[in-house]
Amino acid sequence: MKVIVSHTNLDFDGIASMIAAKKLYPQAELVLPSKISSGVHQFLSIYKDTFRFKRSGDISWSLISEVIIVDTNQLSRLGDIKNYIKDAKLTIYDHHPEHLNTIKDAKKYISSVGATITIISEQLQQHGITITPFDATVFALGLYSDTGAFTYEQTTSRDLFIGGWLLDNGANLSVVEQFRESSFSPNEQSLFYTLLENSESNLVDDTEIVISSHTQVDYTGNLAYITRKLLHASGADAFFSIVKMGDKVFITARSSSDRINVLPIIENLNGGGHEKAASAMQKYMEVELILDKVRNELPAIVKPNITAENIMTSPVRVVAKDTTIEDASKMLYRYGHTGFPVVEENKIIGVISRRDIDKALHHGFGHAPVKGYMSRNVITIEKTASIDFIQDMMIKKQVGRLPVVNREGIIGIVSRTDIIQAMHGKKQKDQSGYTKHPNRKNIKELMEQLLPSEIIDLFSFLGKEASSLGMKAYLIGGIVRDILLKKKNEDIDIVLEGDGIRFAYHLQEKIGGHIRSHEEFQTATWKHPSGLKVDLTSARTEYYDFPAALPKVELSTIKEDLLRRDFTINAMAICIHQEEFGDLLDYFNGYEDLNKKKINILYNLSFVEDPTRILRAIRFENRFDFFMDKQTQSFAKEAANNLISVSKQRISNELSRLFFEENPVKAIDRILQLGILPFLIKQSESDFLIRTKTEQLYSAIFKMKKEGIPISNSIWIIYLSFVTSMNETSSWTEVLSYCFKKEEQKLIKDFQLLCASDPLRNVTDNKLSNYHQLFSEIGIDALLAYFSVSPEKLALKGQYYIIKREKLTRKIDGTLLKSYGVIPGPLFKEILLYSEQLQLDNPEYNVDQLMEKVLLFYEHIKKDK
């Protein structure tokens, strides 16, 4: 287990470096120090749910194998964490110079640059690890803070280069500016306090715009920086500084709100800049005149407000006061929330957070009602509350969600996520997190080109019958994807907005057939009188009681049914009801991903909820020559450790399909690249040997298939055995734990015996008869596996032997032997084996020649017996 830590009184470079290091070490835990700076504290007040930070008390330090230390190279600066990491391997990323107190026994990435985030960002580039715009914003916050926005002396060209890279990746400098801290020179500090004292506040449509002025003889520079600090100190939405220095008046404006564009006022004063940062200079103009001009133009620069009504989630999922802690915990996983309002007769009486629930569960109170653990001091807002007001409330009151209420009760809720989405300019979406209306495209002609007319007629019939029951029917699943890829697929999966089981029985009454239903999952399989199978499903929402659990379901709409799918390319539907027949419904841009050959998950926790989807993603990459998009791949790496929680049988099902149906060489390569192997097998072989053995077996199987020799499905388990050391009993036991069929168990045991006895080591003559003497009773799969781990020359001869053995037309059988006077008995088997050996070595022999040799052999062994 690995952890990432930093120094006490954590600053922005420290926290940015921790988050960046997580990209390099996706399985590592982020552990916050005991003390963090006020700026970072304010930052985490908004973004704490975005990251999975832990405190030192949450970590089992005895299990820690490596500690990644960022933004310091001294143990003394780690606070209490230094007491827990004495025996762990240490890796340091830092921009502070080394000295006497620098940790000695550690792997070090220390450079004289302006910020530690520069060093780690360079590592991300070298490893080809991509970052999101939000990552770039957080990293830029660390970079700009520790370099003073590239003005401090320690700033290097490397810092500037990384700054450009972060901007290219979407860093939002307005967010950086909102949180960054710096210090003043004495003159700047004096001017700062003077302007703060002279401030006048102007309220314009729920925004606060502060104007301040001052006259002095001497020139003080850095007014832009001072104004930015005044903006932060005042808590206003915008700040105008008007300072006369000698005969010149300097006007600088800064805005922290997307609603306020300061540029028009500055442009009217012959200045320039940007919407949120602009400045002008006037000579010989009176300060009072400029003040009046700015005041008069304030209403024109404020945009209409975003309110709680625009961003809230509605309707709100709530819990009753008597709901148990355990049930509330399950609901958190089910809906992906971080807490719930607690209600009584539709009135809010409290709020229960994930932290409250986790604390109660930790102490064994899962059976207790939430009313005993909820926060009763509930802060609510009205639907007219502005986004800035909401953000301010969250920071000041340290709350992560604010219920929106009116006289009748709760009408919505605004969470930190809603604020973040609005702040970062994302499109307003409905409560599922996606746009309300799907992309539509009619593909009826394409369906008619690829599918038999009787299948098209069946779809039309199903659509009409569904409509007659007040339901809507949709074709979903792999067949939709494969139609768009112009591939054959006759697996018919139909989803109904309604009761799928009821529809199945309706079809049986209408035209007959057989039904097999599953009430728990609201599904049924209807076998058409012609023999064609149709899977019928009620549109449903799928949720998980906990990560890696089997899903549970509840009835829902087609959109929510598609949302439970694994990837966007599998989350499209085709309408088969009459009025929209052939319409492709694509809520999640699956059609675009299909064209771009991308495997993309539907939501961030997809791999956490069902880790087997990681293996499925590899399978689809393999099958279609697609690739996971960068974010999906990153989520796969981070969630890989959850595979430990999945039952071996579920993993076995996925691996068997991955290794047998697809190219196992590519599959294992991808498993190694993503770092998944340690979560599948404890005792693994070196990557080189894994690849070598896998390639040899795959090549041998290809040769067999080319010769028309069938290979059983069970061969997949051999590929899994190749990733183990294969020289320890425990490694064979681990492979056997994935065998859920008798054929697989027998194959592994046969292979293990062959590896242990290694019969080829005693072969001195490469005659086929010698191979047959050793291997006549051993199945093809076990032999192919054994030959794949044997020296190349022997392996090739072994493969040749299998081909000749399987194609051998035996010229001598028991009936023929009896006709020559051979008495049936224990020797029969030995004689027949000898005849096969003769044939393999001498394919040109006819029956008479073979019988001559066989009879001599018979006389010889009779004497020995």
MOURTA-V760463 format. One record per backbone hydrogen bond with DSSP energy under -1.0 kcal/mol. NH is the residue of the N-H (numbers start at 1). CO is the residue of the C=O. E is the energy in kcal/mol with one decimal. If there is no record, write none. Layout:
NH	CO	E
NH	CO	E
//
This chain:
3	66	-1.8
4	29	-3.0
5	68	-2.8
8	77	-2.4
10	35	-1.8
15	11	-2.4
16	12	-2.5
17	13	-2.2
18	14	-2.0
19	15	-2.1
20	16	-2.3
21	17	-2.5
22	18	-1.5
23	20	-1.2
25	21	-2.3
28	25	-2.1
29	2	-2.3
31	4	-2.5
32	54	-3.0
37	10	-2.5
41	37	-2.5
42	38	-2.3
43	39	-2.2
44	40	-2.9
45	41	-1.3
47	43	-2.2
48	44	-1.9
50	47	-1.8
54	30	-2.6
58	55	-2.1
59	56	-1.4
61	59	-1.3
63	60	-2.0
64	61	-1.4
65	1	-3.4
66	1	-1.3
67	89	-3.2
68	3	-3.0
69	91	-3.3
70	5	-2.2
71	93	-2.3
78	75	-2.1
81	78	-1.3
82	79	-1.3
83	80	-1.4
84	81	-2.0
89	65	-2.3
91	67	-2.4
92	107	-3.2
93	69	-2.7
94	109	-1.9
102	99	-1.8
103	73	-2.7
106	104	-1.9
107	90	-2.6
109	92	-2.7
111	94	-1.6
113	111	-1.7
120	116	-1.9
121	117	-2.4
122	118	-2.0
123	119	-1.5
124	120	-2.2
125	121	-2.1
126	122	-2.4
127	123	-2.1
128	125	-1.3
129	124	-2.6
136	132	-2.6
137	133	-2.0
138	134	-2.3
139	135	-2.8
140	136	-2.3
141	137	-1.9
142	138	-1.5
143	139	-2.3
144	140	-3.5
145	141	-1.7
146	142	-2.1
147	143	-1.3
149	144	-2.9
151	147	-1.8
152	147	-2.6
155	152	-1.7
160	156	-1.6
161	157	-2.5
162	158	-2.3
163	159	-2.5
164	160	-2.2
165	161	-2.1
166	162	-2.7
167	163	-2.0
168	164	-2.5
169	165	-1.3
170	167	-1.9
171	166	-2.1
176	172	-1.6
177	173	-2.9
178	174	-1.5
179	175	-1.2
180	176	-2.0
189	185	-2.9
190	186	-2.1
191	187	-2.2
192	188	-2.6
193	189	-2.2
194	190	-1.9
195	191	-2.6
196	192	-2.2
197	193	-2.1
198	194	-1.8
200	211	-2.2
202	209	-1.8
204	207	-2.8
207	204	-1.3
209	202	-3.0
210	238	-2.7
211	200	-2.4
212	240	-2.5
214	242	-1.7
216	244	-2.9
226	222	-2.3
227	223	-2.7
228	224	-2.0
229	225	-2.1
230	226	-2.4
231	227	-2.4
232	228	-1.8
233	229	-2.9
234	230	-2.6
235	231	-1.1
237	208	-2.7
238	208	-1.3
239	254	-2.8
240	210	-2.8
241	252	-3.1
242	212	-2.6
243	250	-2.6
244	214	-2.8
245	248	-3.0
246	216	-2.1
248	245	-1.6
249	282	-3.6
250	243	-3.3
251	280	-2.9
252	241	-2.4
253	278	-2.8
254	239	-2.2
255	276	-2.2
256	237	-2.9
260	257	-1.3
261	301	-2.2
262	275	-2.8
266	262	-1.6
267	263	-3.0
268	264	-1.8
269	266	-1.1
270	267	-1.9
271	266	-2.4
272	279	-2.1
274	277	-3.5
278	253	-1.9
279	272	-2.4
280	251	-2.9
282	249	-2.7
284	247	-2.4
290	286	-1.5
291	287	-2.6
292	288	-2.3
293	289	-1.9
294	290	-2.4
295	291	-2.6
296	292	-2.3
297	293	-1.1
298	295	-1.0
301	298	-1.7
303	259	-3.5
308	385	-2.1
309	383	-2.1
310	307	-1.1
311	307	-1.0
312	308	-2.1
313	413	-2.9
319	341	-2.2
323	320	-1.6
325	368	-2.5
326	366	-2.6
328	324	-2.4
329	325	-2.3
330	326	-2.0
331	327	-2.0
332	328	-1.7
333	329	-1.7
334	330	-2.4
335	331	-2.6
336	332	-1.6
340	352	-2.6
342	350	-3.3
343	319	-2.3
344	347	-2.3
347	344	-1.4
349	342	-3.0
350	342	-1.3
351	375	-1.9
352	340	-2.8
354	338	-2.4
357	353	-2.4
358	354	-3.1
359	355	-2.1
360	356	-2.1
361	357	-2.6
362	358	-2.4
363	359	-1.4
364	361	-1.7
365	360	-2.7
368	365	-1.4
370	323	-2.5
371	321	-1.9
372	369	-1.4
373	370	-2.1
374	370	-1.6
375	351	-3.2
378	376	-1.9
381	403	-2.5
385	382	-1.8
387	306	-2.1
390	386	-2.5
391	387	-2.5
392	388	-2.3
393	389	-2.4
394	390	-2.3
395	391	-2.0
396	392	-2.7
397	393	-2.8
402	414	-3.0
404	412	-3.1
405	381	-2.4
406	409	-2.3
411	404	-3.1
412	404	-1.4
413	313	-1.4
414	402	-2.3
416	400	-1.5
419	415	-1.8
420	416	-2.9
421	417	-2.7
422	418	-2.2
423	419	-3.0
424	420	-2.3
425	422	-1.2
426	421	-2.6
430	434	-1.8
433	430	-2.3
439	586	-2.9
441	584	-1.0
443	582	-3.2
447	443	-2.3
448	444	-2.3
449	445	-1.6
450	446	-1.7
451	447	-2.6
456	452	-1.8
457	453	-2.5
458	454	-1.7
459	455	-2.4
460	456	-2.2
461	457	-2.3
462	458	-2.8
463	459	-2.4
464	460	-2.1
465	461	-2.5
466	462	-2.2
467	463	-2.0
468	464	-1.8
469	466	-1.0
470	467	-1.8
471	466	-2.9
474	495	-2.4
475	574	-3.1
476	493	-2.4
480	477	-1.0
481	477	-1.3
482	478	-2.9
483	479	-2.0
484	480	-1.9
485	481	-1.5
486	483	-1.0
487	482	-3.5
494	535	-3.2
495	474	-2.8
496	537	-2.8
497	472	-2.4
498	496	-1.8
503	499	-1.9
504	500	-1.9
505	501	-2.1
506	502	-1.8
507	503	-2.2
508	504	-2.1
509	505	-2.2
510	506	-1.8
511	507	-2.9
512	508	-1.9
514	527	-1.5
516	525	-1.9
518	523	-3.0
523	518	-1.8
524	536	-2.6
525	516	-2.8
526	534	-2.9
527	514	-3.3
528	532	-3.1
531	528	-3.0
534	526	-2.2
535	492	-2.6
536	524	-3.7
537	494	-2.5
538	522	-2.2
539	496	-3.2
541	554	-3.1
543	552	-2.7
548	609	-1.4
549	546	-2.1
552	543	-3.1
554	541	-1.7
556	539	-2.8
561	557	-2.2
562	558	-2.4
563	559	-1.8
565	562	-1.7
568	600	-2.8
570	567	-1.6
571	568	-1.5
573	585	-1.9
574	475	-2.6
575	583	-2.7
576	473	-2.2
580	577	-1.5
581	578	-1.1
582	575	-2.8
583	580	-2.4
584	441	-3.1
585	573	-3.6
586	439	-2.1
593	589	-2.0
594	590	-2.4
595	591	-2.0
596	592	-1.8
598	593	-2.9
599	627	-2.6
606	603	-1.9
609	605	-2.9
610	606	-2.1
613	610	-2.0
614	611	-1.9
616	612	-1.9
617	613	-2.5
618	614	-1.7
619	615	-1.9
620	616	-2.4
621	617	-2.3
622	618	-2.3
623	619	-2.8
624	620	-2.3
625	621	-1.1
627	597	-1.7
629	599	-2.3
633	629	-2.7
634	630	-2.0
635	631	-2.5
636	632	-2.2
637	633	-2.2
638	634	-2.2
639	635	-2.1
642	639	-2.0
643	640	-2.1
644	641	-1.3
645	642	-1.3
646	643	-1.2
651	647	-1.9
652	648	-3.0
653	649	-2.3
654	650	-1.7
655	651	-3.0
656	652	-2.7
657	653	-1.3
658	654	-2.4
659	655	-3.0
660	656	-1.8
661	657	-1.8
667	663	-2.1
668	664	-2.7
669	665	-2.0
670	666	-2.2
671	667	-2.2
672	668	-2.3
673	669	-2.3
674	670	-2.4
676	671	-2.1
679	676	-2.2
680	677	-2.3
681	677	-2.7
685	723	-2.7
690	686	-2.3
691	687	-2.4
692	688	-2.4
693	689	-2.5
694	690	-2.3
695	691	-2.6
696	692	-2.0
697	693	-2.3
698	694	-2.6
699	695	-2.3
700	696	-2.1
701	697	-2.8
702	698	-2.2
703	699	-1.9
704	700	-2.2
705	701	-2.7
706	702	-2.0
707	703	-1.3
708	705	-1.3
709	704	-2.8
715	712	-1.6
716	713	-1.5
717	714	-1.8
718	715	-1.3
720	716	-1.3
721	717	-2.0
722	718	-1.7
723	720	-1.1
724	721	-1.5
725	683	-1.1
732	728	-1.5
733	729	-2.3
734	730	-2.2
735	731	-1.7
736	732	-2.5
737	733	-1.4
738	735	-1.9
739	736	-1.8
745	741	-2.2
746	742	-2.7
747	743	-2.1
748	744	-2.3
749	745	-2.2
750	746	-2.7
751	747	-2.5
752	748	-2.7
753	749	-2.1
754	750	-2.2
755	751	-2.5
756	752	-2.2
757	753	-2.7
758	754	-2.8
761	758	-1.7
762	759	-1.4
763	760	-1.5
771	767	-1.4
772	768	-2.5
773	769	-2.0
774	770	-1.5
775	771	-2.7
776	772	-1.6
778	775	-1.7
783	779	-1.9
784	780	-2.9
785	781	-2.2
786	782	-2.4
787	783	-3.1
788	784	-1.5
789	786	-1.2
790	787	-1.2
795	791	-2.7
796	792	-2.5
797	793	-1.7
798	794	-2.5
799	795	-2.4
800	796	-2.1
801	797	-2.4
802	798	-2.2
803	799	-2.1
804	800	-2.4
805	801	-3.1
806	802	-2.8
807	803	-1.5
817	813	-2.0
818	814	-2.3
819	815	-1.8
821	818	-2.0
822	817	-2.2
828	825	-1.9
831	827	-2.6
832	828	-2.9
833	829	-2.1
834	830	-1.9
835	831	-2.4
836	832	-2.0
837	833	-2.2
838	834	-2.5
839	835	-2.2
840	836	-2.4
841	837	-2.1
842	838	-2.4
845	842	-2.0
850	846	-2.3
851	847	-3.0
852	848	-2.1
853	849	-1.6
854	850	-2.7
855	851	-2.7
856	852	-1.5
857	853	-2.1
858	854	-2.4
859	855	-2.4
860	856	-2.0
861	857	-2.4
862	858	-1.9
863	859	-1.4
864	860	-1.5
865	861	-2.0
//
